[in-house]
Amino acid sequence: MSQFRIKNIGTACVISGLITGLAAGLATAAASAGPWFSVINGFFTGAICYAVTQLVIRKFVIYKLKPLYQVVLSKNIKTSELESRITHTDQLVSEIEGEISDWAEKNRREIAQLKKNEKYRKEYIGNVSHEMKTPIFNIQGYILTLLDGALEDPAINRTYLERAEKSIDRLVNIVTDLEEISKLESGVLKLQLEKFDLVALARGTAESVEMDAARRGIRIVVGNNPMSVPPAPVYVRADKHYISQVFINLLTNSIKYGNDGGLTRIAFIDLFDKVMVEISDNGVGITKEDIPRVFERFYRTDKSRSREQGGTGLGLSIVKHIMEAHNESITLRSEPGKGSTFSFSLSKA
């Protein structure tokens, strides 16, 4: 738009000069023989007016636009470069307007993300403080009670020491899980990829939590067949240790939130070059509002129940980070009163 105005002003000066020259030439035509001298003089006057006007406006435009590049767009552009752009671009202002709009949109998204991160940081610090405060206060309470005289009472001293030990174990578990997540996020911990039978690993981890499941009468089935026919081996390439942890965390979560006498199934679905694993239960389920947040650190859908059973609130967050370290993802389908299904995939070996 500015280029259009510059050209129009210059053109107007040339036309004005020509008209002036013609008028002067006609006025003196009768008195002398040189009217064309005035015409030529007017032409040159208009040309000079055009050149000066274009130069002044060009310098003014550059003077106004250069700070936009340097301050707003963080571009250290030279005056000669900007002059070249003005000379060769008819839509300079439109281009700069587009660049500034893009810059403003980028900043808006960054500010929104920073606000989101700040909110998450505050929630995270509050959750860490709360989770660690509970076992610390428990330990403090038991020790103070023992020091006040209960240590000499054989009826309660061992009980209080065992409870203090349980709170210490929970505190250690929280610190260990936080350290694990930190290593996975920072990339310090490298995955040890190897070929192994995923079905055998699932069966082994299911056996390791079998006693916890038995206390609630929950049956764990490995395989798609309802008749519990052992599935064929499925070989994948992944970190065996961490995939084992994924199974343990998901099975433990299923046992905690499952119904007494319920069923947990580990199914395997062939996806050509990958295999999908689904761990489903017929437990209490998760509401639609809670599903997007279940993989956040310390997020609990049933806070009191989870703490009573010794959970750290970090199990599903660790699962998410392990799958992301494998360049995979984990999803959740759930319905209150009907149960939940966690799904993830791994590349075949």
Salt bridges, closest charged atoms under 4 A:
GLU83 OE2 - LYS59 NZ 2.76
ASP90 OD1 - LYS7 NZ 3.52
GLU95 OE1 - ARG85 NH2 2.56
GLU99 OE1 - LYS75 NZ 3.84
GLU99 OE2 - ARG85 NH1 3.95
GLU105 OE2 - ARG108 NH2 2.69
GLU105 OE2 - ARG109 NH1 3.45
GLU118 OE2 - ARG121 NH2 2.71
GLU123 OE1 - ARG293 NH2 3.39
GLU131 OE1 - ARG170 NH2 3.10
GLU131 OE1 - ARG300 NH2 2.77
GLU131 OE2 - ARG307 NH2 2.85
GLU162 OE2 - ARG158 NE 3.27
GLU179 OE2 - LYS183 NZ 3.82
GLU185 OE2 - ARG297 NH2 2.40
GLU185 OE2 - HIS321 NE2 2.90
ASP212 OD1 - ARG215 NH1 2.39
ASP260 OD1 - ARG216 NE 2.80
ASP270 OD1 - LYS348 NZ 2.63
GLU278 OE2 - ARG333 NH1 3.24
GLU296 OE1 - ARG293 NH2 2.95
GLU324 OE2 - LYS320 NZ 3.06
GLU328 OE2 - LYS274 NZ 2.95
GLU335 OE2 - LYS338 NZ 3.55
